[in-house]
Amino acid sequence: MVNGGGCVLILVTDANILITLFDVNGVSVLPMIAPTEVLDVVLSECEHESQRGLKEAVAAAGIRVVSTELAWAAPARLLMNGQLSFPDALCLYYAKHHGRVLLSGDRPLRNRCVAEGVDYRGVIWIVHEAHARELIQPQELCRWIKTWPLMDRRLPVDELEKLRRELNC
């Protein structure tokens, strides 16, 4: 996928997006939208009982796992500003310095993206893209939209309602 500036769009995802998509068996949609990466420390953050199989879903989808470099630690810590976790700061650093679009649903991280001039997107955008490109059937996307609130995913209610209307859920 090419963005408006003519550059190839590459996505880097945080744990929040991976887990939200994993909840509905939707991780595989990311590389259908654009080449997708995840930092190894972010993937490690997702390795616990409630997400058993997530790492395998990432591998099966063809999402590239990026090895975090020690040299990124100090500059990433400067981005933390008391609200970001270290893995989130690493994602922000990586996105900023490697020209990636950061996928996140985490408000403090998204706010920091704005402050740092980093392009970001969330799960609502992912659903829009999947629908617009006909990557996922509308009834499956409707199932996602209906499932997320049941799993305590804090997604904007008004945006979910707009998606329901668009997809005739």
DOKEKE-30705 format. One record per residue: residue in three letters; x, y, z of N, C-alpha, C, O in turn. Coordinates in steps of 0.001 Angstrom, whole numbers, plus 500000, padded with zeros to 6 digits. Example, Ala and Ser with C-alpha at 12.3 -4.5 7.8 and 13.67 -1.06 7.14 Angstrom:
BEGIN
resn/n_xx/n_yy/n_zz/ca_xx/ca_yy/ca_zz/c_xx/c_yy/c_zz/o_xx/o_yy/o_zz
ala/513190/494310/507800/512300/495500/507800/513200/496700/507800/514236/496681/508465
ser/512850/497750/507080/513670/498940/507140/512900/500030/507870/513409/501138/508039
***
This chain:
BEGIN
resn/n_xx/n_yy/n_zz/ca_xx/ca_yy/ca_zz/c_xx/c_yy/c_zz/o_xx/o_yy/o_zz
met/500848/498817/500000/500000/500000/500000/500887/501238/500000/501912/501274/500681
val/500498/502233/499248/501240/503484/499178/500413/504557/499858/499209/504672/499627
asn/501082/505356/500714/500342/506430/501385/500262/507652/500477/500780/507629/499360
gly/499624/508705/500942/499415/509905/500136/500689/510557/499647/500666/511232/498618
gly/501808/510382/500349/503070/510993/499959/503865/510147/498986/504991/510506/498640
gly/503303/509024/498532/503983/508177/497574/504926/507168/498216/505575/506402/497503
cys/505016/507148/499528/505883/506197/500226/505099/504925/500521/503879/504951/500687
val/505818/503818/500581/505178/502561/500932/504803/502602/502415/505624/502936/503269
leu/503571/502263/502695/503067/502259/504063/503472/500951/504733/503165/499871/504230
ile/504155/501049/505858/504493/499886/506672/503954/500156/508066/504164/501228/508634
leu/503258/499168/508603/502627/499285/509915/503503/498634/510973/504157/497626/510708
val/503516/499205/512168/504106/498557/513342/503023/498574/514410/502427/499616/514685
thr/502773/497416/515008/501653/497302/515930/502099/497209/517377/503148/496643/517687
asp/501290/497769/518248/501530/497623/519679/500743/496414/520197/500012/495781/519435
ala/500884/496100/521453/500220/494935/522046/498704/495094/522049/497977/494126/521826
asn/498230/496294/522296/496795/496561/522381/496080/496127/521106/495059/495443/521174
ile/496595/496511/519964/495974/496161/518680/496057/494658/518439/495079/494040/518019
leu/497214/494075/518702/497357/492623/518505/496335/491849/519338/495682/490934/518837
ile/496204/492217/520594/495288/491508/521487/493838/491728/521063/493039/490791/521071
thr/493501/492950/520696/492141/493263/520247/491775/492442/519009/490667/491912/518923
leu/492694/492336/518058/492436/491536/516857/492459/490040/517159/491676/489280/516591
phe/493345/489621/518043/493423/488214/518410/492113/487747/519053/491689/486608/518860
asp/491482/488633/519815/490204/488318/520463/489143/487852/519473/488246/487091/519837
val/489240/488308/518211/488241/487971/517194/488848/487156/516046/488259/487036/514972
asn/490042/486598/516298/490747/485812/515275/491017/486642/514022/490853/486160/512901
gly/491435/487901/514225/491611/488818/513099/493025/489310/512856/493220/490236/512068
val/494022/488718/513512/495413/489176/513357/495853/489122/511896/496627/489968/511449
ser/495366/488137/511155/495813/487944/509767/495426/489086/508833/495976/489187/507737
val/494496/489945/509238/494087/491046/508369/495186/492106/508222/495256/492783/507196
leu/496042/492252/509239/497031/493335/509210/497927/493297/507969/497996/494300/507258
pro/498623/492181/507673/499470/492195/506485/498697/492230/505165/499282/492490/504114
met/497391/491970/505211/496573/492138/504000/496405/493626/503693/496267/494021/502535
ile/496419/494444/504747/496279/495889/504584/497608/496498/504137/497645/497293/503198
ala/498687/496128/504806/500025/496639/504486/501043/495767/505205/500702/495101/506183
pro/502298/495760/504733/503321/495024/505485/503290/495462/506941/503199/496651/507247
thr/503368/494477/507836/503203/494754/509264/504369/494176/510048/504882/493098/509745
glu/504768/494929/511066/505858/494519/511952/505395/494615/513397/504456/495340/513727
val/506082/493861/514248/505879/493956/515688/507252/493814/516336/508051/492972/515927
leu/507523/494628/517336/508793/494510/518047/508765/493250/518899/507726/492881/519445
asp/509915/492592/519008/509998/491362/519801/509573/491590/521248/508952/490716/521851
val/509900/492753/521814/509506/493029/523209/507993/493184/523346/507430/492858/524392
val/507341/493673/522314/505881/493802/522325/505247/492417/522252/504292/492122/522970
leu/505783/491582/521387/505256/490221/521272/505450/489462/522584/504574/488701/522997
ser/506577/489665/523228/506836/489026/524525/505835/489502/525574/505429/488741/526452
glu/505447/490764/525472/504471/491352/526390/503113/490631/526293/502339/490614/527250
cys/502847/490048/525141/501561/489389/524883/501554/487918/525279/500518/487259/525189
glu/502682/487402/525712/502781/485982/526015/502316/485675/527434/503115/485643/528370
his/501021/485451/527579/500497/484977/528845/499237/484165/528590/498742/484102/527464
glu/498741/483565/529614/497650/482587/529527/496452/483062/528711/495900/482288/527929
ser/496044/484309/528874/494838/484792/528196/495020/484977/526692/494036/485096/525962
gln/496262/485003/526222/496525/485137/524791/497283/483933/524232/498103/484078/523326
arg/497011/482764/524765/497686/481576/524269/497399/481425/522773/496239/481393/522360
gly/498450/481333/521970/498304/481189/520526/498528/482470/519749/498588/482443/518520
leu/498656/483602/520449/498839/484878/519754/500150/484893/518978/500180/485326/517826
lys/501214/484435/519582/502517/484427/518913/502446/483592/517627/503008/483974/516601
glu/501759/482463/517693/501594/481612/516521/500739/482297/515457/501001/482152/514263
ala/499714/483046/515885/498862/483783/514946/499663/484858/514211/499469/485087/513017
val/500561/485508/514941/501436/486525/514336/502327/485879/513278/502469/486403/512173
ala/502920/484753/513618/503798/484041/512676/503007/483567/511457/503455/483733/510322
ala/501824/482974/511691/501006/482466/510589/500554/483586/509655/500409/483370/508452
ala/500331/484777/510201/499900/485921/509390/501031/486494/508543/500788/487209/507572
gly/502270/486174/508918/503409/486728/508190/503831/488099/508678/504477/488856/507954
ile/503463/488413/509905/503894/489681/510512/505360/489531/510886/505752/488559/511532
arg/506162/490499/510476/507604/490439/510730/507914/490866/512157/507488/491929/512610
val/508666/490016/512861/509083/490339/514229/510438/491037/514141/511404/490487/513613
val/510489/492254/514668/511696/493081/514631/512441/492924/515946/511862/493102/517017
ser/513716/492593/515869/514549/492492/517067/514876/493886/517570/515426/494714/516843
thr/514532/494129/518814/514803/495426/519427/516300/495583/519636/516979/494661/520088
glu/516796/496748/519304/518227/497013/519453/518484/497775/520752/517717/498661/521131
leu/519561/497419/521415/519933/498067/522667/520084/499578/522497/519780/500340/523414
ala/520548/500006/521336/520749/501435/521069/519446/502227/521114/519486/503449/521252
trp/518301/501576/521003/517016/502267/521038/516556/502562/522463/515671/503395/522661
ala/517132/501902/523447/516645/501985/524827/516694/503407/525389/515685/503913/525880
ala/517842/504042/525321/517970/505385/525923/517057/506404/525245/516331/507114/525941
pro/517063/506506/523912/516152/507489/523309/514673/507149/523527/513838/508048/523620
ala/514353/505864/523608/512963/505476/523872/512552/505904/525272/511428/506365/525472
arg/513446/505759/526242/513133/506164/527620/512806/507656/527695/511983/508071/528511
leu/513442/508455/526854/513169/509898/526832/511743/510192/526357/511201/511260/526644
leu/511136/509249/525634/509771/509435/525126/508697/509013/526127/507514/509273/525910
met/509095/508375/527207/508127/507780/528129/507243/508793/528844/506070/508491/529064
asn/507701/509915/529203/506973/511021/529842/506020/510599/530961/505006/511259/531187
gly/506327/509524/531652/505534/509103/532800/504238/508385/532484/503591/507868/533395
gln/503836/508337/531214/502564/507694/530869/502732/506454/530002/501854/505592/529981
leu/503825/506355/529302/504032/505225/528401/504827/504121/529083/505728/504383/529880
ser/504481/502900/528757/505307/501766/529183/506570/501776/528323/506619/502432/527283
phe/507565/501060/528758/508801/500995/527978/508550/500357/526601/509061/500874/525608
pro/507777/499246/526498/507498/498712/525158/506762/499711/524258/507036/499777/523059
asp/505828/500489/524824/505135/501505/524024/506111/502578/523548/506040/503025/522403
ala/507018/502988/524427/508019/503985/524051/508936/503446/522956/509323/504181/522047
leu/509279/502174/523042/510090/501558/521993/509345/501544/520659/509935/501813/519613
cys/508052/501231/520695/507235/501263/519468/507226/502665/518863/507387/502835/517655
leu/507037/503644/519706/507015/505027/519246/508358/505412/518640/508416/505991/517555
tyr/509428/505089/519343/510766/505382/518822/510971/504716/517463/511428/505352/516514
tyr/510630/503435/517380/510824/502673/516145/510004/503282/515000/510517/503480/513899
ala/508733/503574/515271/507867/504152/514238/508420/505494/513756/508454/505776/512558
lys/508844/506300/514700/509347/507637/514354/510632/507568/513537/510787/508301/512560
his/511538/506706/513925/512857/506678/513283/512959/505729/512098/513982/505692/511415
his/511895/504957/511853/511902/504049/510709/510735/504323/509757/510480/503543/508840
gly/510032/505432/509979/508973/505839/509067/507792/504883/509006/507259/504619/507928
arg/507382/504365/510155/506265/503433/510218/505005/504131/510706/505072/505160/511378
val/503866/503563/510363/502586/504000/510930/502344/503107/512132/502348/501882/512012
leu/502135/503714/513287/501966/502978/514537/500502/502629/514742/499636/503503/514726
leu/500235/501347/514934/498888/500882/515259/498767/500800/516763/499515/500073/517417
ser/497820/501549/517313/497629/501545/518761/496226/502004/519112/495631/502837/518428
gly/495717/501442/520191/494455/501897/520748/494661/502551/522100/493698/502918/522774
asp/495908/502695/522492/496266/503230/523804/496308/504762/523739/497130/505331/523021
arg/495434/505419/524481/495321/506885/524418/496637/507613/524717/497015/508494/523945
pro/497358/507283/525812/498619/507999/526055/499633/507829/524912/500363/508763/524581
leu/499671/506644/524319/500593/506431/523205/500152/507220/521977/500985/507809/521288
arg/498876/507236/521704/498373/508001/520558/498623/509501/520761/498999/510204/519824
asn/498410/509986/521996/498689/511404/522283/500161/511726/522065/500507/512781/521534
arg/501013/510815/522477/502459/511027/522308/502831/510980/520821/503740/511689/520390
cys/502140/510154/520041/502356/510126/518589/502093/511506/517993/502867/511990/517168
val/501004/512133/518414/500670/513470/517934/501802/514435/518278/502259/515195/517424
ala/502252/514398/519531/503311/515300/519986/504618/515080/519218/505380/516023/519004
glu/504872/513839/518807/506123/513501/518121/505997/513505/516600/506976/513253/515897
gly/504808/513786/516093/504603/513808/514645/504630/512430/513995/505039/512284/512843
val/504190/511422/514742/504166/510048/514229/502739/509706/513808/501792/509895/514573
asp/502599/509206/512595/501297/508803/512091/500836/507552/512840/501630/506636/513056
tyr/499572/507505/513237/499038/506346/513952/497643/506036/513440/496968/506883/512855
arg/497234/504803/513675/495893/504338/513337/495431/503396/514438/496231/502929/515248
gly/494128/503121/514460/493576/502226/515454/492729/501136/514823/492718/500969/513604
val/492029/500404/515655/491260/499255/515194/490075/499681/514327/489663/498930/513444
ile/489528/500859/514562/488428/501357/513717/488927/501518/512283/488236/501135/511339
trp/490118/502080/512116/490723/502232/510789/490939/500860/510153/490695/500681/508960
ile/491394/499897/510946/491643/498550/510429/490344/497962/509874/490341/497388/508785
val/489246/498102/510612/487954/497592/510146/487530/498319/508871/487066/497684/507924
his/487685/499645/508837/487351/500417/507629/488148/499907/506427/487587/499670/505357
glu/489456/499739/506611/490309/499264/505511/489917/497866/505065/489834/497594/503867
ala/489676/496982/506018/489294/495609/505682/487983/495590/504897/487817/494793/503974
his/487055/496471/505269/485778/496547/504566/485942/497193/503181/485467/496654/502182
ala/486607/498329/503131/486759/499058/501864/487482/498224/500808/487170/498317/499621
arg/488430/497425/501231/489203/496596/500289/488613/495204/500097/489145/494381/499352
glu/487497/494959/500790/486819/493659/500719/487747/492507/501111/487763/491455/500472
leu/488522/492735/502182/489451/491720/502691/488753/490730/503616/489132/489562/503699
ile/487731/491215/504305/486972/490413/505259/485487/490657/504956/485075/491789/504702
gln/484703/489596/504987/483265/489722/504725/482610/490630/505778/482978/490588/506951
pro/481635/491451/505351/480971/492353/506297/480386/491641/507520/480451/492173/508628
gln/479817/490448/507336/479234/489747/508488/480300/489366/509505/480024/489340/510704
glu/481513/489070/509046/482610/488765/509973/483050/490035/510702/483302/490002/511907
leu/483143/491139/509988/483494/492412/510626/482421/492804/511649/482740/493347/512706
cys/481161/492529/511334/480076/492794/512286/480258/491952/513548/480028/492425/514661
arg/480674/490699/513359/480922/489847/514526/482014/490463/515403/481899/490453/516628
trp/483074/490999/514785/484144/491647/515541/483584/492798/516370/483833/492911/517571
ile/482815/493651/515683/482268/494852/516320/481364/494493/517493/481350/495191/518507
lys/480616/493412/517358/479720/492974/518429/480475/492272/519557/480037/492296/520708
thr/481597/491653/519234/482369/490895/520226/483203/491799/521125/483271/491560/522330
trp/483830/492815/520581/484746/493644/521357/484142/494222/522636/484784/494149/523684
pro/482940/494791/522599/482390/495318/523863/482182/494222/524912/482283/494490/526109
leu/481895/493009/524480/481702/491901/525414/483008/491491/526088/483000/490849/527139
met/484117/491861/525483/485434/491501/526005/486105/492679/526697/487313/492665/526931
asp/485327/493682/527018/485823/494879/527705/486884/495636/526921/487763/496262/527515
arg/486814/495588/525624/487706/496411/524805/487151/497824/524828/485991/498050/524484
arg/487978/498764/525231/487533/500153/525369/487665/500862/524023/488637/501573/523767
leu/486679/500654/523186/486644/501285/521876/485570/502363/521889/484587/502252/522621
pro/485751/503409/521082/484773/504503/521093/483398/504027/520638/483230/503563/519510
val/482434/504146/521515/481080/503662/521275/480484/504299/520023/479866/503612/519209
asp/480667/505613/519866/480086/506301/518706/480710/505807/517398/480013/505677/516391
glu/482006/505534/517408/482675/505016/516204/482211/503596/515887/482015/503249/514723
leu/482038/502782/516916/481532/501427/516702/480115/501475/516131/479768/500681/515256
glu/479308/502398/516622/477941/502530/516123/477939/502964/514657/477135/502459/513873
lys/478817/503882/514273/478940/504284/512881/479348/503099/512009/478828/502922/510907
leu/480273/502298/512503/480690/501092/511760/479518/500126/511597/479322/499557/510523
arg/478743/499944/512661/477562/499055/512581/476626/499494/511466/476126/498678/510692
arg/476401/500811/511400/475498/501343/510357/476112/501151/508971/475422/500729/508042
glu/477401/501456/508825/478083/501299/507521/478015/499865/507020/477814/499625/505829
leu/478182/498914/507932/478247/497505/507560/476891/496810/507628/476783/495613/507361
asn/475858/497569/507988/474503/497020/508136/474470/495862/509124/473869/494821/508859
cys/475121/496056/510263/475153/495009/511299/473840/494966/512052/473675/494151/512960
***
